[in-house]
Amino acid sequence: MNTQENTRRFFFACSLLLFAGATVCVDAKIVFRVDSDIYVMNDDGTGRRRLTHNITTKDNYPRWSPDGTKIAFTRYMDKDKIQTSSELFLMNADGTELQRLTHNNVTDHYPSWFPDGTKIAFMSERSGRDEVHVLDLVSDAVTQLTGLADDNRNGGSVAPDWSPDGTQLTFERFLRIRAGLSPKNIYVMSADGQHQRPLLPNPAAGEPLTLRFFPRWSADGQRILFAEVQWLQDGQLEKLIVQRIGRGKQEITDINDRLGNNWVGSGACWMEKDRAILFSLMLKDKAPPNYNLYRYTFATRGLRRITREPSDEDWPDWVEGALSVSPQGKLPTQWGEIKHAAQMKQSR
């Protein structure tokens, strides 16, 4: 590897971890997708700013870095063939300094930042099946975490999310069955891929088809938010659920009480130190149907619509603000070690 490439990596590590005057910060709290592009805006829906301008490509699933200065996201390289190839990209919070992170011509998707900003967990099919991998942003090394053991029930693992202390990951797993559609469940594992276990019991044979999607760890590390869809005889039922680790689950019934079973979700995340959640939904009886962003507050049980545009607006992510450590204050940045490692690579 040449000196120029090593220098690029060194300064890339600096930009991730060194919070100095040159660091790019914006006031926006919400990043989300509008049709094919990435936007940011304030909590109340004001201050909308478009960050990407796609013509032949399509962006999806944006995630704030822990310090709020960068955004990782998925880019489908051909918007007309979104099942064939997607890669991970990175940019500053204002849309500048776009950088491609993966070059595989396969599906790389669902980025999730390690709490100190030095690694990204993601789903990739580079092994022949959708599995969870981790990308080291300093060395570019990729490590596969799931799909390594001989498990005839594992039908693939996607949508990883780090715990706030960086010791665990939660993710979705397809469960193989002999016939019919495969159910999905939420799993948890150690950061090295060990001790993979279901968060809830796997759906049993004979139960309604159940799929659990897009888990997100709470800031206090005690709960996991996810969506659950069940196919019943009278139609599809979707719910947002909060599962307390080692304890019971809380179904957020207020959404269904107000909207019935007339909605379909597309991504949810925590906000305001776990006091609220931000998510997108589409009303199935609306003509034409499209996704918009909503906020649910636990204390008041209030549901508020944030966007009202005719476009599809989904996959939101929220950031606490620019910090010098992880958002939960539990995992200090190991800047000295990372800087030393980058300098050693540069000198080779």
Order of alpha helices (4+ residues) and beta strands (2+ residues): alpha-beta-beta-beta-beta-beta-beta-beta-beta-beta-beta-beta-beta-beta-beta-beta-beta-beta-beta-beta-alpha-beta-beta-beta-beta-beta-alpha
